[in-house]
Amino acid sequence: MPTPESTGNNAPIQPRLDAPHPQALRRPHLLTAWQRLPLQPAARQSTTEAARILTATPHSSANTHATPSCHDILQEVFGYSGFRGPQEAIIEHVIAGGDALVLMPTGGGKSLCYQIPAIARQNAGHGVTIVISPLIALMHDQVGALLEAGVSAAFLNSTQTYEESSQLEAQLLRNELTLLYAAPERINTPRMKGLLTSLHERGLLSLFAIDEAHCVSQWGHDFRPEYRSLSLLHETFPDVPRMALTATADALTRQDMIERLQLESAQHFVSSFDRPNIRYSIVEKLDPTRQLLRFIQTEHHGEAGIVYCQSRKRVEEIAGMLEEAGLKAMAYHAGFDAKIRQQRQDRFLREDGCVMVATIAFGMGIDKPDVRFVAHLDMPKNIEGYYQETGRAGRDGLAADAWMVYGLQDVVNQRRMIDTSEVASEEFKAVMRGKLDALLTLAEGTRCRRVSLLGYFGEASEPCGNCDNCLNPPAVWDATEAARKLLSCLYRVQQASGMSFGAGHILDILRGKTSDKIIQYGHDKLSTFGIGADLSEPQWRGVLRHLIASNLVASTLMHSASGNSFNTLQLLPDARQVLKGEASVLLRQQAVKAKGERTRHSSKSSVKTSVKGMAEATLNAGALERLARLKAWRAGVAKEHNLPAFVIFHDATLRAIAEQAPQGLDDLKGISGIGEKKLTKYGADVLLACADTARSAPPNMPPAPDDSDMAMRIDMDFTMDLQAPDWPE
């Protein structure tokens, strides 16, 4: 099995020796104004310490100039005007030397929470920040983005030669790096321990940032044993601040993270888990291949997306089907050669409109902002996995879909994987069953998906008005009598034959369908034979799925003498309450649409306009032409630097430039996403790209009317602030 480090698939990006050292960022600033900002009493002490560190000058007490504040670094290096949510409190706490546990949703700006402290603490003479990251892909893109912003950063991993690694180690020891990314297994090597010890002895080991920290927990959805070795950080370097960051962790996983990483004294920063731009939809699995193709073609044709399947074989089948349908689809799983995985991941990141069909081996560390949908053809193991995977959609803040098909076999397969595990303890199995039950409740439920999802993480919320249950509230029918018939049939079959049978056989008995097997066992003589003829097979499967999800019926894997395996159904103790009429069963009524009928927002033109059209609806003809030229220029720069285009500039930044029609460098200052380094490096080229179109259209000319845009705006049920910056993860 490949190690997590080896599963990253991007070629190494060489550190730029000419990248300006963060000390060059130092300049006089009005620190007193920053100190006068209103503070909460609890934050005043750490903020005062942060101010002390920010104003400290390494190796020189005579220098009276203040280094940049965290706001200055945000503006000058990253080009953003203000922090979001708890970012500022986290950054000030870490700059002051505090430990932190950070839970922040995908796209919320976690990386800034350690990158800005890294720059500030390096400026103050505290040395390098070590970022522990599980995947090469994540290292590659983040280091590339930092170098573009003028921050001295690099990574050490298995893709580099001995000479390249030695050169980076020498830079590290010379204190020429602000951030160094490394995989957890490398941190535990004797060579790396020696490097860290040398830095620590000289006071040049500033901070440990542990990204994707949920990987340390056996209760998490992506447990990686090598993360357990990170306890050595506290044991070996107890005075070096540490922060652990993740996008997903329930209370049990969170507590395990604290214990395993020895963060008992760390301050906790928990952001809202809400992703309001994502529409959650879960539909009954009928013909999943056809359902997926219809979903993509009618709602996301030509847009980037990820499709998750449980098995490698299924991944390849679905990717082939989508390719045959004319989509730019690729298969990705751990069974492919590393070079193939790298090529396909690079294509997904760099090309528009690609669909990646993958197992869960794909996705962690993928910062592509314009993924418009994440689809699940098989149910994940738990809500944490579902939330983490769906969170890869809509990182740019624009509308995106989380779409899943869900059926009886999903329930059976997931329960079987838990029950038949030979290495898991009974305690572990019990926890995993509970997590699966929570996901089944989400899938079967009739209330707002977002309310259920956030409730799992302990966050109260109101109905979103944007999920499938809110947009098309499902009808509910009383399935108590049907459930009692099915449970009674299971009981009588067991009593009559002394053995259990599978779902197909039981449903045939209920619907009165004869077969050789039914006649052989005399099940056509049972009192329950034919008592369910009034319901269709899909309806009965829905009833059975709910009973299994509710732990009233178990699906058990059996092995015959000939070596064949099959699932059988058995009653569980809690079924007695339903059989005795002491509990009711309410099920969602699956909607049946007439031929040609479309649900709200289901047409291709509507959704395409709602995502891309809304973002550009306010641009006039000249601005649209400038935007096209800017995107073409950006594509060339990205190709030259071997980076995804969004690392150069996000789409929102290009839209802001196109709308402003800049005439000089001063006009670019203050545009979100343009820091000083990028202004110096790319400003002239940006002005050149805008030059011709800036003269061809008056900047205040109103946008041309568009009937489809107007229809879209009337049809939208929610609004979003499209002017918000595309924050880096």
C-alpha positions in Angstrom: 0.0 0.0 0.0 1.4 3.4 -0.9 2.2 5.8 1.9 0.2 9.0 2.1 3.2 10.9 0.9 3.5 8.8 -2.2 -0.1 9.2 -3.1 0.4 12.8 -4.0 0.8 13.2 -7.8 2.2 16.5 -8.7 5.8 16.9 -9.9 8.0 18.8 -7.4 8.2 22.6 -7.8 11.8 23.7 -7.2 12.3 26.4 -4.6 13.1 29.8 -6.0 16.4 30.9 -4.6 15.7 34.4 -5.7 12.3 34.6 -3.8 12.5 37.6 -1.5 13.0 36.7 2.1 10.2 37.8 4.4 12.5 40.2 6.1 12.3 42.3 3.0 8.6 42.8 3.8 9.5 44.8 6.9 8.6 48.5 6.7 7.4 51.2 9.1 3.6 51.0 9.9 1.1 52.7 12.2 1.2 50.0 14.9 -0.5 52.4 17.4 -3.6 52.5 15.2 -3.7 48.7 15.2 -3.4 48.6 18.9 -6.3 51.0 19.3 -8.7 48.6 17.6 -11.5 47.5 20.0 -10.7 44.1 21.6 -12.7 41.6 23.6 -11.3 41.4 27.1 -10.4 37.7 26.7 -8.4 38.4 23.6 -6.4 41.4 24.9 -3.6 39.5 26.6 -2.8 37.4 23.5 -3.2 40.4 21.2 -0.8 42.4 23.3 1.7 39.5 23.1 1.1 39.3 19.3 1.8 43.1 19.1 5.1 42.6 21.0 6.2 39.8 18.6 5.1 41.8 15.6 7.2 44.8 16.7 10.2 42.8 17.8 13.2 43.1 15.5 15.6 40.1 15.5 19.2 40.6 16.5 18.8 44.4 16.7 17.4 46.5 19.5 18.4 49.7 17.9 15.9 49.4 15.0 12.7 51.3 16.0 10.7 50.5 12.9 7.7 48.2 13.3 7.3 45.1 11.2 4.0 44.6 9.4 0.9 43.8 11.5 -1.2 40.7 10.6 -3.5 43.1 8.7 -0.5 44.5 6.8 0.6 41.0 5.9 -2.9 40.1 4.8 -3.0 43.2 2.5 0.5 43.4 1.2 1.4 39.7 0.7 -2.0 38.1 0.0 -3.9 41.1 -1.3 -7.0 40.9 0.9 -8.5 43.8 2.8 -10.0 42.0 5.8 -10.2 38.8 7.7 -13.2 36.4 7.8 -14.8 34.8 10.8 -12.3 33.8 13.5 -9.2 34.1 11.3 -7.9 37.2 13.0 -8.4 35.8 16.6 -6.6 32.6 15.5 -3.7 34.4 13.9 -3.1 36.7 16.8 -3.3 33.8 19.3 -0.7 31.8 17.3 1.6 34.8 16.7 1.6 35.3 20.4 2.9 31.7 20.8 -0.3 29.9 21.8 -1.3 26.4 20.8 -4.5 26.1 18.8 -7.1 23.6 17.5 -8.8 25.0 14.4 -11.9 23.6 12.9 -12.9 25.5 9.7 -14.9 24.4 6.7 -13.2 23.8 3.3 -12.8 27.1 1.6 -12.9 29.0 4.9 -9.2 30.1 4.8 -7.4 27.7 7.1 -4.1 28.1 5.4 -3.9 31.8 6.2 -4.3 30.9 9.8 -0.7 29.5 9.8 0.8 31.3 6.8 0.4 34.8 8.3 1.8 33.7 11.8 4.7 32.1 10.0 5.6 35.3 8.2 5.1 37.4 11.3 7.1 35.1 13.6 9.9 34.8 11.0 10.1 38.6 10.8 10.5 38.6 14.6 13.4 36.2 14.4 11.7 33.0 15.5 12.7 31.0 12.4 10.8 28.6 10.2 7.3 27.2 10.4 7.0 23.5 9.7 3.7 22.5 8.0 2.8 18.8 8.2 0.7 18.0 5.2 -0.3 14.5 4.1 -0.2 14.9 0.3 2.3 16.1 -2.3 -0.5 17.7 -4.3 -1.4 19.9 -1.4 2.3 20.9 -0.8 2.9 21.6 -4.4 0.0 24.1 -4.9 0.4 25.8 -1.6 4.2 26.3 -2.0 3.6 27.5 -5.6 1.0 30.0 -4.3 3.3 31.3 -1.6 6.2 31.7 -4.0 3.9 33.7 -6.3 3.1 35.9 -3.4 6.8 36.5 -2.6 7.0 34.2 0.5 10.1 32.0 0.8 8.6 28.5 1.0 9.5 24.9 0.0 8.7 21.3 0.6 10.6 18.1 1.3 9.1 14.9 0.0 9.9 11.7 -1.9 9.7 13.2 -5.4 13.0 15.0 -4.9 16.5 13.8 -5.5 19.1 13.5 -2.8 20.8 16.6 -4.2 17.6 18.6 -4.2 16.8 17.6 -0.7 20.3 18.5 0.5 20.0 21.9 -1.1 16.7 22.6 0.7 18.1 21.3 4.0 21.0 23.7 3.7 18.5 26.6 3.0 16.6 25.5 6.1 19.6 25.6 8.3 20.6 29.0 7.0 17.2 30.3 8.0 16.3 31.2 4.5 12.8 29.6 4.5 9.6 31.0 6.1 7.6 27.8 5.6 8.7 24.2 5.0 6.0 21.6 4.1 6.7 17.9 4.9 4.7 14.7 5.2 4.2 13.2 8.7 6.3 10.1 8.0 9.3 12.4 7.1 9.0 14.3 10.3 9.7 11.1 12.2 12.9 10.2 10.3 16.3 10.6 12.2 17.6 13.0 9.5 14.6 15.3 9.9 14.7 15.1 13.7 18.3 16.2 13.5 17.5 19.2 11.4 14.7 20.2 13.7 16.9 19.8 16.8 19.6 22.0 15.2 17.0 24.7 14.4 15.5 24.5 17.9 18.9 24.8 19.6 19.5 28.1 17.7 16.0 29.4 18.4 14.9 29.1 14.8 12.0 26.7 15.1 9.0 28.9 15.1 5.8 26.9 14.8 4.3 23.5 13.9 1.1 23.5 11.8 -0.5 20.1 11.5 -2.9 20.2 8.5 -5.7 17.6 8.0 -5.3 16.8 11.7 -8.4 14.5 11.7 -6.1 11.9 10.2 -4.6 11.3 13.7 -7.9 9.9 15.0 -9.1 6.3 14.5 -12.7 7.7 14.8 -12.1 10.0 11.9 -13.0 9.3 8.3 -9.4 9.3 7.0 -7.3 7.7 9.7 -3.5 7.6 8.9 -1.3 5.8 11.5 1.8 7.9 10.7 0.0 10.9 12.2 0.3 9.2 15.6 4.0 9.8 15.6 3.4 13.5 15.7 3.1 13.3 19.5 6.9 13.6 19.4 6.6 17.3 18.5 5.3 18.2 21.9 7.6 15.7 23.7 10.8 16.9 21.9 10.0 20.6 21.4 7.6 21.5 24.2 8.2 25.2 23.9 7.4 25.4 20.2 3.8 26.5 19.5 1.6 23.9 17.7 -1.6 24.2 15.8 -3.8 21.5 14.4 -6.3 22.3 11.6 -9.1 20.3 10.0 -12.3 20.9 8.1 -14.2 18.0 9.6 -14.3 16.5 13.1 -17.2 15.5 15.3 -16.9 15.6 19.1 -15.4 12.1 19.4 -12.8 12.8 16.7 -12.0 16.2 18.2 -11.3 14.7 21.6 -9.1 12.0 20.0 -7.1 14.7 18.2 -6.5 16.6 21.4 -5.3 13.5 23.2 -3.1 12.1 20.4 -1.5 15.4 19.6 -1.2 16.4 23.3 -3.1 19.7 22.7 -5.0 19.7 26.1 -4.0 23.3 26.7 -4.7 24.5 23.2 -7.3 27.1 22.6 -10.2 25.9 20.4 -11.5 27.8 17.4 -14.6 26.3 15.9 -16.1 28.0 12.8 -19.6 27.4 11.4 -19.7 24.3 9.3 -22.3 25.9 7.0 -21.6 26.1 3.3 -24.7 28.0 2.1 -23.7 28.0 -1.5 -23.9 24.2 -1.7 -27.2 22.6 -2.5 -27.6 19.2 -0.9 -29.7 16.6 -2.8 -30.1 12.9 -2.0 -32.3 10.9 -4.4 -33.4 7.3 -4.5 -31.1 5.0 -6.5 -33.0 3.6 -9.4 -30.7 3.6 -12.4 -27.7 5.3 -11.0 -25.7 5.5 -14.3 -28.5 7.1 -16.2 -29.4 9.3 -13.2 -25.8 10.6 -13.0 -25.6 11.3 -16.8 -28.9 13.1 -16.7 -27.8 15.2 -13.7 -24.5 16.3 -15.3 -25.9 16.9 -18.8 -28.9 18.9 -17.6 -27.4 20.8 -14.7 -23.6 20.9 -15.1 -22.7 20.3 -18.7 -19.2 21.6 -19.4 -18.5 22.3 -15.8 -15.9 20.7 -13.4 -17.1 18.1 -11.0 -16.1 15.0 -9.0 -17.9 11.7 -8.9 -17.2 9.3 -6.1 -17.6 5.5 -6.4 -16.8 2.8 -3.9 -14.8 0.4 -6.0 -12.0 0.8 -8.6 -14.0 -1.2 -11.1 -17.0 1.0 -10.8 -14.8 4.1 -11.2 -13.4 2.9 -14.5 -16.9 1.9 -15.7 -18.5 5.3 -14.9 -15.6 7.3 -16.4 -15.8 5.3 -19.6 -19.6 5.8 -19.8 -19.2 9.6 -19.3 -16.4 9.7 -21.9 -18.7 7.9 -24.4 -21.4 10.5 -23.7 -18.9 13.2 -24.8 -17.8 14.5 -21.4 -14.2 15.2 -20.4 -14.1 12.4 -17.8 -11.1 10.6 -16.2 -10.8 7.7 -13.8 -8.6 8.0 -10.6 -7.9 5.4 -7.9 -4.9 4.1 -6.0 -4.5 1.2 -8.4 -3.2 3.4 -11.2 0.5 4.1 -11.7 1.6 7.2 -9.9 2.5 8.9 -13.2 -1.0 8.4 -14.6 -2.5 9.7 -11.4 -0.3 12.8 -11.6 -1.2 13.4 -15.2 -4.9 13.1 -14.5 -4.8 15.3 -11.4 -2.9 18.0 -13.2 -5.4 17.9 -16.1 -8.3 18.2 -13.6 -6.6 21.2 -11.9 -5.6 23.0 -15.1 -8.4 22.3 -17.6 -11.9 23.7 -17.5 -14.9 21.4 -17.4 -13.2 18.1 -16.4 -15.1 15.5 -14.5 -13.0 13.3 -12.2 -14.5 9.9 -11.3 -12.6 8.5 -8.3 -12.5 6.6 -5.1 -11.9 8.5 -1.9 -8.2 8.3 -2.8 -8.8 11.6 -4.7 -9.7 14.9 -3.2 -7.7 15.8 -0.1 -5.6 18.9 -0.9 -7.4 19.7 -4.1 -7.8 23.5 -4.0 -9.6 23.9 -7.4 -12.1 26.7 -6.7 -14.6 26.1 -9.5 -15.7 22.5 -8.9 -19.4 22.9 -9.5 -20.6 19.6 -8.3 -19.7 16.5 -6.2 -21.7 13.4 -6.9 -21.8 10.2 -4.9 -22.9 7.0 -6.7 -22.3 5.0 -3.5 -23.0 6.1 0.0 -19.9 7.2 2.1 -19.2 5.6 5.5 -20.2 8.5 7.6 -21.2 12.1 7.7 -17.7 13.3 8.2 -16.6 11.7 5.0 -19.7 13.0 3.2 -19.2 16.5 4.4 -15.4 16.5 3.6 -16.0 15.2 0.1 -19.0 17.5 -0.8 -17.0 20.4 0.6 -14.7 20.2 -2.4 -17.5 21.8 -4.4 -18.0 25.6 -4.6 -14.8 26.8 -3.0 -15.2 30.0 -4.9 -18.4 30.8 -3.1 -20.6 30.4 -6.2 -23.5 27.9 -6.4 -22.6 24.2 -6.4 -24.3 20.9 -5.9 -23.8 18.0 -3.6 -25.8 15.2 -5.2 -26.0 11.5 -4.0 -28.0 8.5 -5.0 -28.9 6.1 -2.2 -30.4 2.7 -2.2 -31.0 -0.5 -0.2 -27.7 -2.1 -1.3 -25.8 0.9 0.1 -27.1 0.2 3.5 -26.4 -3.5 3.3 -22.8 -3.0 2.0 -21.9 -0.4 4.6 -23.2 -2.5 7.5 -21.5 -5.6 6.2 -18.1 -3.8 5.9 -18.4 -2.9 9.6 -19.7 -6.2 10.8 -17.2 -8.4 8.9 -14.1 -6.4 9.8 -11.6 -8.8 11.3 -9.2 -6.2 12.7 -11.6 -3.8 14.3 -12.6 -4.1 18.0 -16.2 -4.3 19.1 -15.9 -0.8 20.5 -14.7 0.5 17.1 -17.5 -1.3 15.3 -20.1 0.2 17.7 -18.8 3.7 17.0 -18.8 3.1 13.2 -22.3 1.8 13.3 -23.4 4.9 15.1 -21.8 7.1 12.5 -23.4 5.2 9.7 -26.8 5.5 11.4 -26.4 9.2 11.5 -25.7 9.3 7.7 -28.7 7.0 7.1 -30.9 9.4 9.1 -29.7 12.2 6.9 -30.5 10.2 3.7 -33.9 9.0 4.9 -35.0 12.2 6.6 -37.6 14.6 5.3 -36.4 17.8 7.1 -33.9 20.3 5.8 -30.6 18.5 4.8 -28.5 21.4 6.0 -30.2 21.4 9.5 -29.5 17.7 9.8 -26.0 18.0 8.6 -25.0 20.9 10.8 -26.9 19.3 13.7 -24.6 16.4 13.6 -21.7 18.7 14.3 -23.5 20.3 17.1 -24.5 23.5 15.3 -28.1 24.8 15.3 -29.5 26.3 12.1 -32.7 27.2 10.4 -34.1 25.5 7.2 -31.9 26.7 4.3 -34.5 26.9 1.5 -32.0 25.5 -0.9 -31.7 21.7 -0.4 -33.9 19.2 -2.1 -36.2 18.8 0.9 -36.7 22.5 1.2 -37.2 23.2 -2.5 -39.5 20.2 -3.0 -40.8 19.0 0.4 -41.4 15.3 0.2 -44.8 13.8 0.9 -44.8 11.4 3.9 -46.9 8.2 4.0 -47.7 6.0 7.0 -45.8 2.8 6.3 -46.5 1.2 9.7 -48.9 -1.4 8.3 -46.5 -2.2 5.4 -43.6 -2.5 7.9 -45.6 -4.9 10.1 -46.4 -7.1 7.0 -42.7 -7.3 6.1 -41.6 -8.1 9.7 -44.3 -10.7 10.0 -43.3 -12.3 6.8 -39.7 -12.5 8.0 -40.9 -14.1 11.3 -43.1 -16.7 9.5 -40.5 -17.7 7.0 -38.0 -18.2 9.8 -40.5 -20.3 11.8 -41.5 -22.4 8.7 -38.1 -23.1 7.3 -35.7 -22.7 10.2 -33.4 -20.5 8.1 -33.2 -17.0 6.7 -33.6 -15.8 3.2 -32.5 -12.8 1.1 -34.4 -9.6 0.3 -35.5 -10.7 -3.2 -37.1 -13.9 -1.9 -39.0 -12.1 0.9 -40.3 -9.4 -1.4 -41.5 -12.0 -3.9 -43.5 -13.7 -1.0 -45.1 -10.4 0.0 -46.0 -9.5 -3.6 -47.4 -13.0 -4.3 -44.9 -13.9 -7.0 -44.2 -17.7 -7.4 -40.8 -19.1 -8.1 -39.2 -22.5 -8.0 -37.5 -21.6 -4.7 -40.8 -20.3 -3.1 -42.6 -23.5 -4.1 -39.7 -25.7 -3.0 -39.9 -24.3 0.6 -43.7 -24.1 0.6 -43.6 -20.3 1.1 -46.6 -19.9 -1.2 -48.7 -21.5 1.6 -47.7 -18.9 4.2 -50.4 -16.5 5.4 -48.1 -13.6 4.3 -47.9 -14.8 0.7 -49.4 -12.0 -1.5 -50.4 -9.7 1.4 -48.3 -6.9 -0.1 -49.4 -7.0 -3.7 -50.8 -3.5 -3.4 -47.2 -2.0 -3.2 -44.6 -2.0 -6.0 -41.2 -3.6 -5.6 -39.5 -0.1 -5.3 -41.9 0.8 -2.5 -41.2 -2.4 -0.7 -37.5 -1.9 -1.1 -37.9 1.6 0.4 -39.7 0.0 3.4 -37.0 -2.6 3.9 -34.2 0.0 3.5 -35.8 2.1 6.3 -36.1 -1.0 8.6 -32.5 -1.9 8.1 -31.4 1.8 8.6 -33.5 1.9 11.8 -31.9 -1.3 13.1 -35.1 -3.3 13.0 -33.8 -5.8 10.4 -30.3 -7.0 9.9 -28.8 -8.0 6.6 -26.2 -10.7 7.3 -23.6 -12.2 5.0 -23.8 -16.0 4.8 -21.6 -18.6 3.1 -22.9 -21.7 1.5 -21.1 -25.1 1.5 -20.2 -24.5 -2.1 -18.4 -21.3 -1.2 -20.9 -18.9 -2.5 -21.8 -15.8 -0.4 -25.2 -14.2 0.0 -27.1 -11.8 2.3 -30.0 -12.9 4.4 -32.5 -10.9 6.5 -33.1 -11.4 10.2 -35.3 -9.7 12.8 -33.7 -7.6 15.4 -35.1 -7.1 19.0 -36.4 -3.6 18.4 -38.7 -4.9 15.6 -41.1 -6.2 18.4 -42.3 -2.7 19.0 -43.5 -2.2 15.4 -45.0 -5.7 15.3 -47.0 -5.1 18.4 -48.2 -1.7 17.1 -46.3 0.3 19.7 -44.2 2.3 17.2 -45.1 3.8 13.9 -43.1 4.0 10.6 -43.3 7.1 8.4 -41.5 7.2 5.1 -40.9 9.8 2.4 -43.0 9.4 -0.7 -40.7 9.3 -3.7 -41.9 11.9 -6.2 -42.9 10.6 -9.6 -42.5 13.3 -12.3 -44.5 13.3 -15.5 -42.6 12.9 -18.7 -40.9 16.1 -19.7 -41.6 17.7 -16.3 -38.6 19.6 -14.8 -38.0 20.5 -11.2 -37.0 24.0 -10.3 -33.4 24.9 -11.4 -33.1 21.7 -13.4 -32.6 23.0 -16.9 -29.1 23.3 -18.2 -29.4 27.0 -19.2 -30.8 28.0 -15.9 -28.0 26.4 -13.8 -25.3 27.5 -16.2 -26.5 31.1 -15.9 -26.9 30.9 -12.2 -23.3 30.0 -11.7 -21.3 31.6 -14.4 -23.8 34.2 -15.6 -24.5 35.6 -12.2 -20.8 36.3 -11.7 -20.5 38.2 -15.0 -24.0 39.6 -15.3 -22.9 43.1 -14.2 -20.0 43.3 -16.7 -20.5 45.4 -19.9 -19.2 44.3 -23.3 -15.8 46.0 -22.8 -15.3 44.4 -19.4 -16.2 40.9 -20.8 -13.6 41.4 -23.5 -11.1 42.4 -20.9 -12.0 39.4 -18.8 -11.4 37.1 -21.8 -8.0 38.6 -22.5 -7.0 38.4 -18.8 -8.0 34.7 -18.7 -5.9 34.0 -21.8 -2.9 35.8 -20.3 -3.3 34.0 -17.0 -3.5 30.6 -18.7 -0.1 31.3 -20.4 1.5 32.3 -17.1 0.1 29.3 -15.3 1.4 27.0 -18.0 4.9 28.6 -17.9 5.0 28.2 -14.1 3.5 24.7 -14.0 0.7 25.8 -11.7 -3.1 25.9 -11.9 -4.5 29.2 -13.2 -6.2 30.0 -9.9 -2.8 30.2 -8.2 -1.9 33.1 -10.3 -5.1 35.0 -9.9 -8.6 33.8 -8.9 -11.5 34.4 -11.2 -13.0 37.0 -8.8 -9.8 39.0 -9.0 -9.8 39.0 -12.8 -13.5 40.0 -12.8 -12.7 42.9 -10.5 -9.8 44.0 -12.8 -12.0 43.7 -15.9 -14.7 45.8 -14.3 -12.4 48.5 -13.1 -10.6 48.9 -16.5 -7.3 50.0 -14.9 -5.2 52.7 -16.5 -2.2 52.5 -14.3 -0.6 50.5 -11.4 -2.3 52.6 -8.8 -5.7 51.5 -10.1 -4.8 47.8 -9.3 -4.0 48.6 -5.7 -6.7 47.5 -3.3 -8.2 44.9 -5.7 -8.8 41.7 -3.7 -6.2 39.1 -4.4 -3.4 41.5 -5.6 -0.6 41.8 -3.1 2.5 43.9 -3.5 4.6 41.1 -5.0 2.0 40.2 -7.6 1.5 43.9 -8.4 5.2 44.3 -9.0 5.5 41.1 -10.9 2.3 41.1 -13.0 1.0 44.7 -12.9 2.4 45.8 -16.3 1.2 42.6 -18.0 -2.3 43.0 -16.6 -2.4 46.6 -17.8 -1.3 45.5 -21.3 -4.0 42.8 -21.4 -6.6 45.4 -20.5 -5.2 48.2 -22.8 -7.0 47.5 -26.1 -10.4 46.8 -24.6 -10.2 49.6 -22.1 -10.2 52.0 -25.0 -13.0 50.3 -26.9 -15.9 50.5 -24.3 -16.9 53.2 -21.9 -16.4 51.9 -18.4 -19.9 53.0 -17.3 -21.8 51.5 -20.2 -24.7 49.4 -18.8 -24.6 45.7 -19.5 -26.6 44.4 -22.4 -29.9 42.9 -21.4 -30.1 39.1 -21.4 -33.4 37.3 -21.2 -31.8 34.1 -19.7 -30.1 36.2 -17.0 -33.3 37.9 -16.1 -35.2 34.6 -15.9 -32.4 33.2 -13.8 -32.5 36.1 -11.4 -36.2 35.7 -10.9 -35.9 32.0 -10.4 -33.1 32.1 -7.8 -34.3 31.4 -4.3 -31.2 32.7 -2.5 -28.6 35.3 -3.0 -24.9 35.3 -2.4 -22.2 38.0 -2.2 -20.3 37.4 -5.4 -17.9 40.2 -4.6 -16.4 38.3 -1.7 -12.7 37.4 -2.4 -11.8 33.9 -3.4 -10.0 32.9 -0.2 -7.1 30.4 -0.5 -7.5 27.3 1.5 
